[in-house]
Amino acid sequence: MVTLHGISAVVIDIEGTTSRAGFIYDVLFPYSRARMAEWIGAHRDSDVVREISAQTREALSVGELSESELVAALVAWIDSDTKAAPLKTAQGEIWAEGYSRGELKSQLFDDVAPALQAWHDAGLALYIYSSGSTKAQQSWFANSPAGDLTAILSGYFDINNAGPKRESASYVAIAEAIAQRAPQIVFLSDVAEELAAATAAGWQTVGLSRDGEPYAHNTPAEFTWVNSFADIKLS
């Protein structure tokens, strides 16, 4: 059990922290991959696809992309697990449609929903920070096995509105956005490099080391590690 005092806000990672990484890689990624071409084609004249195309051209340093080349680039990023903003936007849109049709439902570790509810009831502000788009995050928590949890979440951050998760500037930006002092924020993640970036920004941190997760054994001693949200007491 770890106890942290003086906390007013909790910022929480998803993959490997609230949820199994395997679910994302084995269910969500293949779902978006299989539907990418169809979704791009169906929305080719929308603002969101125009923005995805513009960001992809910028990322690839090319002047033009055909629709098939755009799809190929996005699919290649899925296959390489590249944290590319236009890919995350496209995936968030595709997954949102999947949730709305009842084809998808998210996954949470059993200890997550009770802890989130308890922290919310104690007056703490809860935020999500994930590489996945804010739309993907909202869909994830709206369609959880514990029901719609979005009412107890105060906001969402991704690589578009905050920045990369392994850079301390991203955590400075989040603290400014939520108007909280850095020492009063705690970040929960399974990735040591993310914890290091948050620590450099003055945040408190707790690492999650969950059995079977990709980073379960990368637990440097300079951080505090637990196996469950139930082992975290915040005041």
Secondary structure, DSSP 8 states (H G I E B T S, - for coil): -EEE-S--EEEE--BTTTB-HHHIIIIIHHHHHHHHHHHHHHTTTSHHHHHHHHHHHHHHT-S---HHHHHHHHHHHHHHT---HHHHHHHHHHHHHHHHTTS------TTHHHHHHHHHHTT-EEEEE-SS-HHHHHHHHHTBTTB--GGG--EEE-TTTT--TT-HHHHHHHHHHHT--GGGEEEEES-HHHHHHHHHTT-EEEEE--TTSTTTT---TTS-EESSGGGEEE-
